């Protein structure tokens, strides 16, 4: 069996674009050349990768199964090239980073600070859903992933996770709200008060292991929005109070500058953890190691005060 990288590239491009014509444009080859590469690959493997009709081209069942493996092989080759070049000089490296929703909010500032220290290292940022974060790491589409403990629960044996930082769940209220006058705000205090919450996995994490009445009240919040900025503005306008994480200094500054207070919730104190994910079975390049160390140092110092807000 003699499979070439050009054949695998053609397979992936045709699968992605669903067309020999568009794939050939991307590869700067003729349509017949791309078609020939696919036929060679199918002949070498002894299988059919695409179901062809006069009107439609689609992956076969076998093709759908093999496509992730083909992507992984090409990613491994790209990784080989990147790491070979980075060995000559740290400054020649490239770092590919995937981050899930909450981590994505603070990451551009981190990359900007890293660029000042290592201007010749290129850091690419892929913001993705929590569900896809580990897949990007596993398929070697990225070198590192940063996400919450929800991803940690799904990690397999080939994924290692290092705790990056943890932050407490907080409540945001107007300065003149009754809760703002209390020395300590508990989850129990939220009952019977209109809530504004984020939709999606955020609610599941907030309510985990809370009293059933409190969980129900949060899950049935009067207002459910998609963005924290919306929740904070609605709180400022008096629609209710909102739950959040102090994940960016800018958020805390905005809260205090707009007549609001952010206070940690107690009894119990609930923390959300964020991890750095990587493939256990491969060594990181010098550039990626430098970025990982910078990431850990940055959050260790930058978020130290936020963890005890």
JOUR-V398686 format. One record per run of one state. SS is the DSSP state (h for helix, s for strand, l for the rest). FROM is the first residue (numbers start at 1). LEN is the number of residues. If there is no record, write none. Layout:
ss->SS from->FROM len->LEN
ss->SS from->FROM len->LEN
//
This chain:
ss->l from->1 len->4
ss->h from->5 len->13
ss->l from->18 len->2
ss->h from->20 len->8
ss->l from->28 len->3
ss->h from->31 len->15
ss->l from->46 len->4
ss->s from->50 len->3
ss->l from->53 len->4
ss->s from->57 len->3
ss->l from->60 len->1
ss->h from->61 len->26
ss->l from->87 len->3
ss->h from->90 len->3
ss->l from->93 len->1
ss->s from->94 len->6
ss->l from->100 len->1
ss->h from->101 len->17
ss->l from->118 len->4
ss->s from->122 len->6
ss->l from->128 len->2
ss->h from->130 len->9
ss->l from->139 len->5
ss->s from->144 len->5
ss->h from->149 len->6
ss->l from->155 len->4
ss->s from->159 len->16
ss->l from->175 len->3
ss->h from->178 len->4
ss->l from->182 len->3
ss->s from->185 len->2
ss->h from->187 len->4
ss->l from->191 len->4
ss->s from->195 len->4
ss->l from->199 len->2
ss->h from->201 len->7
ss->l from->208 len->4
ss->h from->212 len->8
ss->l from->220 len->3
ss->s from->223 len->3
ss->l from->226 len->2
ss->h from->228 len->9
ss->l from->237 len->4
ss->s from->241 len->5
ss->l from->246 len->3
ss->h from->249 len->9
ss->l from->258 len->2
ss->s from->260 len->7
ss->l from->267 len->4
ss->s from->271 len->9
ss->l from->280 len->6
ss->h from->286 len->17
ss->l from->303 len->3
ss->h from->306 len->3
ss->l from->309 len->1
//
